[in-house]
């Protein structure tokens, strides 16, 4: 069950990274095309780096989904693989310890 939480969080963070990257790419392109404010090579470098970030976020999310779908792990179904033995443990009430003063 823990892997489900990790997969959901990873996909959520990847979606946030993709959305932020696309917004930043649109903003940089708009500033470059619609204003006279520019630095030589800034727009192409920034858009290139943001494209890599967006691509990596998509790949991480897709790899997580494909790996999960190939061999889903369920502690109920796969529990026999992880148990070596079952033992009963009795609960013993703690006794009071004499304090030395």
C-alpha positions in Angstrom: 0.0 0.0 0.0 2.9 2.3 0.6 4.0 2.1 -3.0 0.6 3.5 -4.0 1.2 6.6 -1.9 4.6 7.1 -3.4 3.3 6.7 -7.0 0.5 9.2 -6.4 2.8 11.7 -4.8 5.4 11.3 -7.6 2.7 11.7 -10.3 1.3 14.7 -8.5 4.8 16.4 -8.3 5.5 15.5 -11.9 2.2 17.1 -13.0 3.1 20.2 -11.0 6.5 20.3 -12.6 5.0 19.9 -16.1 2.4 22.6 -15.6 5.0 25.0 -14.1 7.4 24.3 -16.9 4.8 24.9 -19.6 3.7 28.2 -17.9 7.3 29.3 -17.7 8.0 28.4 -21.3 4.9 30.4 -22.4 5.9 33.3 -20.3 9.5 33.4 -21.6 8.2 33.1 -25.2 5.7 35.9 -24.6 8.3 38.2 -23.1 10.7 37.5 -25.9 8.2 38.0 -28.7 6.1 40.8 -27.3 8.6 43.1 -25.7 12.0 44.7 -26.4 13.4 43.2 -23.3 15.8 40.4 -24.2 19.2 39.0 -23.5 21.1 37.2 -26.2 20.5 33.4 -25.9 18.4 33.6 -22.7 15.1 32.6 -24.2 16.5 29.6 -26.2 18.6 28.4 -23.2 15.7 28.8 -20.7 13.2 27.1 -22.9 15.6 24.3 -23.7 16.3 23.7 -20.0 12.6 23.8 -19.2 11.8 21.4 -22.0 14.2 18.9 -20.4 12.6 19.4 -17.0 9.1 18.8 -18.5 10.3 15.8 -20.4 12.0 14.2 -17.4 8.9 14.8 -15.2 6.8 13.1 -17.8 9.2 10.1 -18.1 9.4 9.7 -14.4 5.7 9.6 -14.1 5.2 7.2 -17.0 8.0 4.8 -15.8 6.3 4.7 -12.4 3.0 3.9 -13.9 4.4 1.2 -16.2 6.4 -0.5 -13.5 3.4 -0.5 -11.2 1.1 -2.0 -13.8 3.5 -4.9 -14.7 3.8 -6.4 -11.2 1.4 -4.8 -8.8 2.2 -5.6 -5.2 -0.6 -6.2 -2.8 0.2 -7.1 0.8 -2.9 -9.3 0.9 -2.1 -11.3 -2.2 1.6 -11.4 -1.9 1.8 -11.8 1.9 3.0 -15.5 1.7 6.2 -14.3 0.0 7.1 -12.0 2.9 6.2 -14.2 5.9 8.8 -16.7 7.2 6.7 -17.7 10.2 3.9 -16.6 12.4 4.3 -16.4 16.1 2.0 -15.3 18.9 3.3 -12.7 21.2 1.6 -12.2 24.6 1.4 -8.8 26.1 3.0 -8.7 29.6 2.1 -5.9 31.9 5.2 -4.0 33.0 6.1 -4.3 36.6 7.0 -1.4 38.9 10.7 -0.9 39.4 11.8 0.1 42.9 13.5 3.4 43.0 16.7 3.7 44.8 17.0 7.0 46.7 
